[in-house]
Amino acid sequence: MEGDSVTLNTDVNVQRDDQILWMFKVNNSFTRIAEIHRQKIYIGDSTVAFRKRVQMDSQTGSMTIRNIRTEHSGLYKLQIIKDEVTSKSFSVAVYVSRCVLLCSVSNVSRVTLSWYKGNSLLSSISVSDLSISLSLPLEVEYQDKNTYSCLLNNPISNQTQHLDITQLCHTCAGRSEVILVIKDLVVVLVLVVVGVIYFNRRKCKISKQASSEGKYNLFHQII
């Protein structure tokens, strides 16, 4: 996953005269990333994507890529040069963890749902007839620092639910629900955090109620 550290292991112990060479495939040819030769470590600067991210273990020749990004996905080649040459290949796929936001409304007519990032409209969907439910999904990156809003627009009222992705996606991994009750309308915002490797099923509950006329009840449950 993006931001992690990944280590590619040689499974050998480096001897004095050994040469360990790491390469990355770029445009159908391999570019040197790092090398150990006569117990000295050389980190190549020719590939900008790996600059200041690569470390080598002087004992084993294993290579670690820190704060890995999607551009580091691809084919890596290892050459261990002793009395003979041994080659290994590593295929690395780096994924971005994402949140999938689903804005839904039930049992209403002549309604429009819209997703905004800040003040910019991202997507919108409308229905004129009575509908059992109307949904509008939006996919965002896990580490997105922008503020997103789901806007409900119909003849009865306009309501906006603001979502801070950095707060919601980091609170609990799993499923998060925000239910906004406006008179006879129910708006459900379902936030599904898609994890690449791990997910947490902890349950966190936060509830807040406003009883005065004209206000709404907000129930925020993270499952």
N, C-alpha and C positions, 0 to 999 in steps of 0.2 A: 504494500500500500504506500502511496506517496507520503514522504516524510520519514519513513522508516530507514533503518540501516540494514543493508543486505551484505552477507559475507559469502563469497564463492571460495570453497575449500579446495586445496590441492591434494590433501591426504598424503603428504610426504613431509619429511624433515629435510631442510636445506643443508647441503654439505658445502664445503668451502668453494669448490670449483663449479658448483651448479649454477645454471642460468634458468630463471623462472620468468616467463614472458606472458603478459596479459594483453589481449587485443580485443577490439570491439569492431563489429562489422558496420561500416558506413559506406553507402552507395556501392555495394557489391565488392568492396575491398576491406581488408582489416587494418585498423589503425592502432598503433601501440598506445596503451594506457599507462602501464606500469611494468617495472622490470627489476629483478634482483640478479646481479652479476658479481661474482666474487665477493659475496656478502655485503654488497652495497646496493641500496635501494634507489631507483630512479623513477620519478613520477613524471610522465609526459605532460606538457602544456599545450600540445597541438590540438587537443579536443576540448573546446570551451565547456561543453556540457559536463565534463568530469573534473574541471579545475577546482581544487581545494575540497574535493569530496572524497578522494580516493586515499586509502591507507593500505599498506602491505605489512603482513606479519613477517618479521625478519627470520623467524624460526621455521615457518612452514611455507611462506610465500603466498598464503591465502590473501585474497583481496577483499576489502570492505568498502562499499560505496555508502557514504553517509547522506542523509536527507535525500533519498532517491526520488527521482521525478519520472514522469511518464516517458520523457525523451530518452531515458536510460533503458527502456525496453528494447530487447533485441538479442542478437546472438553474440556471445563472448567465446573467445578461443584462448585456451591455456596451452602453452608449450613448456615442457620440462626437459631441459637439455642437460643430459649427463653424458655417459658414454654413448648413449643413443637418445633419440628424440621421442618423447611421449606427448601426445596431444589429447586434449579433452575439449569438449564444447559444452556450453551452458546457455540455455534459452531462458531469458528473464522477461517476465511480464509484470509491469507495474500498473496498478489500478488506482483510480481516484474514488475514495469513498464518497457516496452521494446521499442526499436526502431527497426523497420523493414526496412532495406535498400534494395532497388531494383536497381541494376545496369543493364541498358539496352542499346542496340545499334540497330539502324534501317538502313535498306537498304544497307547492306554490305555483302560481302562473305569472306570466309576463315578468320574468326575472332575468337579470343579467349577472353573471359572475365574471370577475376580472382579476387577473394577477398583475401586481405592480412591483417593480424594483425601484425603490425611491419614488420618484414622480413619473417614471417611464412605464407605459403600458407594455406588458409582455404578451398577454394573451387574453381572450375574452370569449364567452359563449353565452347565448341567449335562447330562451324558449318562450313562446307566447301562450300555448295551451297549458292546461293543468298537467303537471308532470309529477310522477312518483318521486323522482330524484334527478338532479342535474349536477354533474361533476366536472371539475376542471383541474387536471394534474399539472404539476410543475416540478421539474428536476433541477436541483441546485447542488453545488459542491459542498462537501462536509465542512470545509474550512472557510466557506463564504462569509465575508464580513458585512455584506450588504443587508439592508432592511427590506423585507418583502411584506406585501399587504394583499389580502384577499378582500375585494370590494363586492358587496351585495347591493344590487340596485333593483327596486321594483316600486310599484305605485304606493305601497304602504310606507316604506322607509328606505333610507340608504344607510348601510353600516359597513364599517371597515375593521378588519382584524389585522393588526400589525404583528409580524413574527420576526423575532431576532434569531437567526439561524445559529449563531455562535452559542447562544444560551440553550436553545431547544435541542440541538443535535448533540450537545456535550453533556446534558443533564443525565440522561439514561440512554443507553443503546437499546434499540428495540422499536416499540411503537408508541407514538404520542398522539393524544386526541385533545382537541380544543373545541368545546361546544358552546356556541353563542346563542342564547335564547332571546329573541326580539318579538314581543307580543305573541302572535300565533306562528311565528316563523322559527324554524330551527336550522341553524347553519352548522355544519360539522366540518372541521378541518382535521384531516388525518395526516399525520406526518410519519412516514415510514423511513427509518434510517437503514440504508442498505450497507451492511458490513461485508468486507471482502473475506476476512479470515475469522474474526471473532465477533460475537454479539453477546450482550448482557441482558438477562431477563429480570433485572431488578425492577421492583415496582415503586414508583414515587407518586405521591398524590398531593396536589395542591388545590384547595378549593377556596373560592371567594364568592360571597353573595352580597348583592345590593338590593335592599328591600323597597326603596322609595319608588314612586310612580315614575315611569319614563326611563328608568335605568334597566339594565339587563343583568342576568345571572351568568357568571363565567365559571365553568368547571374545567380545570386543566388536569388531565390525568395522563401520566406517562407510564406505559406498561412495558 
